[in-house]
């Protein structure tokens, strides 16, 4: 759309007044470019200060099994938060934003992929598609959450609507989908099975390392270690990650368009939320809530995103969601192209 940009963002970017949203968003890219360089020492520090607590909590959960499996479970669920942070570090490696040395960064990403049960090359490719097509109504289906327009929802049969309702139900979306994605779908290069051996190598290589790790856990601690610690840690992280991904693109004033109205930078800036989380949630999620800036310039390391927000506080004016406000997003499921709002099922039915 060629609507004028809100005045706050017009004044912030190095542009002249009266620019469209797409033009001003492109200008923001130039402004954000100065934040792209990673600090190697800082990157290593962030990795160490996440991996060490993760390992300590794993050891504590294992030791707690001799006291109570439920105590062990509680520690494992807490450790899921650190696994979320490790996933975001892997995510930055995939964007090429974590280290200046590409080979070292890719190997960090691959190794973390064993912990996050996420094959690095497959996920990196899928996620790059997500970034290049976010908000594009003609390129849905890879690396995103299925979202129908009001017209598409209107044309569904009763059975198809039932399936879509089940899929979008929070109990299914956050209770079943994370387990399916991380334990089943990611074991094979689904969607890229005919696109080259590197995706098979990534998936099967990661699977082999996961099998070795699980085998070692069973050998030294028995299946109870897998049941009470390994699986819950991953499920907790997967569920949190699913929620973060959901709320970053599924909110009332989100942004979807058909080409040629769809513009990459405009969709990046206005189709992603600023999830303004309090500490320590911001630290645990590695600033991924600053998602509109991340989508606009994905090469910015996660630890520099808050630097952007401090230097450009006007970027917090739009798409800001607090933790409380974000909960309402779980009931929004259908995109109305006319009102440019994400609607609840009740609202959608009232308009059919």
Secondary structure by P-SEA (a helix, b strand, c coil): ccccccaaaaacccccccccaaaaaaaaaaaacccccccaaaaaaaaaaaaaaaaaaaaaaaaaccccaaaaaaaaaaaaaaaaaaaaaaaaaaaccccccaaaaaaaaaaaaaaacccaaaaaaaaaaaaacccccccccccccccccaaaaaaccaaaaaaaaaaaccccccccaaaaaaccccccccccccccaaaaaaaaaaaaaaaaaaaaaaaccccccccccaaaaaaaaaaaaaaaaaaaccccbbbbbccccccaaaaaacccccccccaaaaaaaccccaaaaaaacccccccaaaaaaaacccccccccccccccccccccccccccccccccaaaaaaac
